Amino acid sequence: MTIGVLQMDFLVSGSRSLKDKRRVVKGLKDSLRARFNCSIAETEYQDLWQRARLVACVVSADSRFANEQLNEIVRFAANKSGAEMVDYQIEML
């Protein structure tokens, strides 16, 4: 069994308040959860208007599949409007 963990850092440059940021982050989380059936949470920068860190987790019997799934999540999240991905890190446990 392999657990894949993906940390993604975003810049939400268009947000003028925490409410604006949370709207963008919630939309991104909902899209990722629906499309990839992954666990996802905002883990840091909750009090900053223009920064967000999302962590996604997938579990698979095949480590190659888990890695491919996380890379697909990165590509999808990087192309969503409203937030610019500035960094990501994949870790396999």
Buried (B, 14 or more C-beta within 10 A) or exposed (E): EBEBBBBBBBBBEEBEEEEBBBBBBEBBBEBBEEEBEBEBEBEEBEEEBBBBBBBBBBEBEEBEEBBBBBBBBBEBBBEBEBBBBEEBEBEEE
